[in-house]
Amino acid sequence: MVNKMKKWIKSAAGIVSITLFVISIILLLVAICLDYENFSNNINNTLFSLATNLLGIIITISFVQHFIDRQNEKEDHREENLKIKRYNRFIHVLIIRYLMYFNCVITPIERRNEINPLRLSSQFEFEDMCDLYKCSLYLCEGISKSSIESFYEIEEILRNYMIDMIQNIDFKYNKELERIIMEFVKKSIEYDMRGAILGNMTAYFGKEKMIDIAMKYIKDPSHDWLGKLQRGELDSNMMVPYVQLYKLLKIETELIKKYKDYMATLDNQIIV
């Protein structure tokens, strides 16, 4: 309310209205203080009439300015929504790619042909990531590229595009969407363990590949890696990055759900 008042005062209508208001007050004071022995009643009535007319003009200007501001606000709202929808066209494509590789990461390879590759679900277990280093089975990625590599590539593209979206849209009328996108970017950076997870692809522990050790540990639920992390028992253990990845996937899927729900509402929104 205060910001709107400040904006109105700085506008042309506000300046004119304030000027006319001051003049009206002066005229009213002059009319009240007139010495009737020296001035006629006609002059007195004229001043009162002029003052009240000026006040009427002020009210009219204020109503007109309010209407113009309201129309401008509607137009700004529509323009912001259109910008968001233009960005969403590409984000929609990126989310599809994200889900393709997300489901590869969270699904054992023997079950990948049984699931919907575009499902958006946070209902998966840590052990389900046991084949994250195996190929995605998508021909476009070839047979040498692992699921986790493909996932991290598209996840970074999606994050960067969201950052670009934040930088180029004010989100004056879509604060909740801004919060969702900012949270996605924040968590993506906060839980980013790609350096360690991808670095293990070329690392060995003795004669055994680190990725084989990691997949074996992930697959065995008896280790209870999530519980150990919560109890502070992992510290610098090699499994910390994988637990963080698991938590990130859970968070991001929930945020993508919220994003998609918001965009569905935005598509049906009517600005009146």
C-alpha positions in Angstrom: 0.0 0.0 0.0 2.8 2.4 0.9 4.7 1.6 -2.3 1.6 2.2 -4.3 1.1 5.6 -2.6 4.7 6.6 -3.3 4.4 5.6 -6.9 1.2 7.6 -7.2 2.8 10.7 -5.7 5.6 10.6 -8.2 3.3 10.2 -11.1 2.0 13.1 -13.2 -1.5 12.6 -11.9 -0.2 12.7 -8.3 1.8 15.9 -8.8 -1.1 17.6 -10.5 -3.5 16.4 -7.8 -1.3 17.5 -4.9 -0.8 20.9 -6.6 -4.6 21.4 -7.1 -5.2 20.2 -3.6 -2.9 22.8 -2.1 -4.5 25.5 -4.3 -8.0 24.4 -3.1 -7.0 24.6 0.5 -5.5 28.0 0.0 -8.7 29.2 -1.7 -10.9 27.8 1.0 -8.8 29.5 3.7 -8.9 32.8 1.9 -12.7 32.4 1.4 -13.2 31.7 5.1 -10.9 34.5 6.2 -12.4 37.2 3.9 -13.4 40.5 5.5 -17.0 40.9 4.5 -16.8 44.6 4.9 -14.3 44.9 2.1 -15.3 42.1 -0.2 -18.6 41.1 -1.6 -20.4 37.8 -1.1 -20.0 37.1 -4.8 -16.2 36.9 -4.5 -16.6 34.7 -1.4 -18.9 32.3 -3.3 -16.6 32.3 -6.3 -13.7 31.2 -4.2 -15.7 28.4 -2.5 -17.0 27.2 -5.9 -13.5 27.3 -7.4 -12.0 25.4 -4.5 -14.7 22.7 -4.6 -14.4 22.3 -8.3 -10.7 21.8 -8.0 -11.3 19.1 -5.4 -13.7 17.5 -7.8 -11.0 17.6 -10.5 -8.6 16.0 -8.1 -11.0 13.1 -7.4 -11.6 12.6 -11.2 -7.9 12.6 -11.9 -7.3 10.1 -9.2 -10.0 7.7 -10.5 -8.6 8.0 -14.0 -5.1 7.4 -12.9 -6.2 4.4 -10.8 -7.9 2.9 -13.9 -4.8 3.5 -16.0 -2.5 2.0 -13.4 -4.9 -1.0 -13.1 -4.8 -1.5 -16.8 -1.0 -1.2 -16.9 -0.7 -3.7 -14.0 -2.9 -6.2 -16.0 -0.7 -5.7 -19.0 2.5 -6.2 -17.0 1.0 -9.3 -15.4 0.1 -10.7 -18.9 3.6 -9.9 -20.2 5.3 -11.6 -17.3 3.1 -14.7 -17.8 4.0 -14.8 -21.5 7.7 -14.6 -20.7 7.4 -17.5 -18.3 5.5 -19.5 -20.9 8.2 -18.8 -23.5 10.8 -20.1 -21.1 8.7 -23.1 -20.2 8.6 -24.3 -23.8 12.3 -25.2 -23.5 12.2 -26.2 -19.8 9.4 -28.7 -20.7 11.8 -30.3 -23.2 14.6 -30.3 -20.7 12.4 -31.9 -18.0 11.5 -34.7 -20.4 15.2 -35.4 -21.0 15.9 -35.0 -17.2 13.2 -37.7 -16.4 14.6 -40.1 -19.0 18.0 -40.2 -17.3 16.7 -39.7 -13.8 14.7 -43.0 -14.2 17.8 -44.7 -15.6 19.7 -43.7 -12.5 17.1 -44.8 -10.0 16.1 -48.1 -11.7 18.1 -51.3 -11.8 19.0 -52.1 -15.4 16.9 -55.3 -15.5 13.8 -53.3 -14.7 14.3 -50.4 -17.0 12.2 -51.8 -19.8 9.3 -52.3 -17.4 8.8 -48.7 -16.3 7.5 -45.5 -17.9 10.7 -43.6 -18.8 9.0 -40.3 -18.2 7.5 -41.1 -14.8 7.9 -38.4 -12.1 8.1 -40.2 -8.8 10.1 -39.8 -5.6 9.1 -43.3 -4.5 12.4 -45.1 -4.9 15.0 -46.6 -2.6 18.7 -45.9 -2.2 19.4 -49.5 -3.4 17.5 -48.8 -6.7 20.5 -46.6 -7.8 22.8 -49.7 -7.9 23.2 -49.5 -11.7 23.8 -45.8 -12.1 27.2 -46.3 -13.7 25.7 -48.6 -16.4 24.7 -47.3 -19.8 21.3 -45.7 -20.2 20.1 -48.0 -23.1 19.3 -44.9 -25.2 20.8 -45.3 -28.6 21.4 -41.5 -28.8 23.9 -41.8 -26.0 25.8 -44.8 -27.3 26.9 -47.8 -25.3 29.9 -46.2 -23.6 28.1 -43.4 -21.7 26.8 -44.1 -18.2 23.4 -43.2 -17.0 24.8 -40.9 -14.3 26.9 -39.0 -16.8 23.9 -38.4 -19.0 21.8 -37.4 -16.0 24.4 -34.9 -14.7 24.7 -33.3 -18.2 21.0 -32.6 -18.5 20.6 -31.6 -14.9 23.2 -28.9 -15.3 21.6 -27.7 -18.5 18.2 -27.5 -16.7 19.8 -25.7 -13.7 21.6 -23.1 -15.9 18.4 -22.4 -17.9 16.5 -21.9 -14.7 19.2 -19.4 -13.6 18.8 -17.6 -16.9 15.1 -17.5 -16.3 15.5 -16.0 -12.8 17.8 -13.3 -14.2 15.5 -12.3 -17.0 12.1 -12.3 -15.4 11.1 -10.1 -12.4 8.5 -12.6 -11.0 6.5 -9.7 -9.7 3.2 -11.6 -10.0 4.6 -15.2 -9.7 6.5 -15.2 -6.5 5.7 -18.8 -5.7 7.1 -20.0 -9.0 10.3 -17.9 -8.4 10.6 -19.6 -5.0 10.3 -23.1 -6.6 12.9 -22.3 -9.3 15.3 -20.7 -6.8 15.0 -23.7 -4.5 15.8 -26.1 -7.4 18.9 -24.1 -8.3 20.0 -23.8 -4.7 19.6 -27.5 -3.9 21.2 -28.5 -7.2 24.3 -26.6 -6.2 24.2 -27.5 -2.5 24.0 -31.2 -3.1 26.3 -31.3 -6.2 28.6 -34.3 -5.8 29.3 -34.9 -9.5 33.0 -34.3 -9.0 33.4 -37.2 -6.7 30.8 -39.5 -8.4 32.1 -39.0 -11.9 35.7 -39.0 -10.7 35.3 -42.5 -9.4 34.8 -43.7 -13.0 38.6 -43.6 -13.5 39.6 -44.5 -10.0 40.7 -47.9 -8.6 41.0 -49.4 -5.1 43.7 -51.9 -5.6 42.8 -53.8 -8.7 39.0 -53.2 -8.3 37.3 -50.3 -10.0 35.8 -47.8 -7.6 32.5 -47.7 -9.5 32.1 -51.5 -9.1 32.7 -51.1 -5.3 30.2 -48.3 -5.2 27.5 -50.1 -7.1 28.0 -53.2 -4.9 27.7 -51.1 -1.7 24.6 -49.3 -3.0 22.9 -52.6 -3.9 23.4 -54.1 -0.4 20.7 -52.7 2.0 22.4 -54.1 5.0 24.9 -51.3 5.0 22.2 -48.8 5.8 24.1 -45.8 4.4 21.2 -43.4 4.9 21.0 -44.3 8.6 24.8 -44.0 9.0 24.8 -40.5 7.5 22.0 -39.4 9.8 23.9 -40.8 12.8 27.1 -39.0 11.7 28.9 -42.3 11.1 30.1 -41.8 7.5 32.3 -38.7 7.8 34.6 -38.9 4.7 33.4 -42.3 3.6 33.3 -42.9 -0.1 29.5 -43.4 0.0 28.7 -39.9 1.2 28.4 -38.5 -2.4 25.9 -41.2 -3.3 23.7 -40.6 -0.3 23.8 -36.9 -1.2 22.8 -37.7 -4.7 19.9 -39.8 -3.5 18.7 -36.9 -1.3 19.1 -34.5 -4.3 17.0 -36.7 -6.6 14.2 -36.8 -4.0 14.3 -33.0 -3.6 14.4 -32.2 -7.3 11.5 -34.5 -8.2 9.3 -32.8 -5.6 10.3 -29.4 -6.9 9.7 -30.4 -10.5 6.2 -31.6 -9.5 5.5 -28.3 -7.9 6.8 -26.5 -11.0 4.6 -28.5 -13.4 1.6 -28.0 -11.1 2.2 -24.2 -11.1 2.6 -24.1 -14.9 -0.7 -26.0 -15.3 -2.4 -23.3 -13.1 -0.7 -20.5 -15.1 -1.9 -21.9 -18.4 -5.5 -21.7 -17.1 -5.1 -18.3 -15.4 -7.4 -15.5 -16.5 -6.2 -12.0 -15.6 -9.2 -9.7 -14.8 
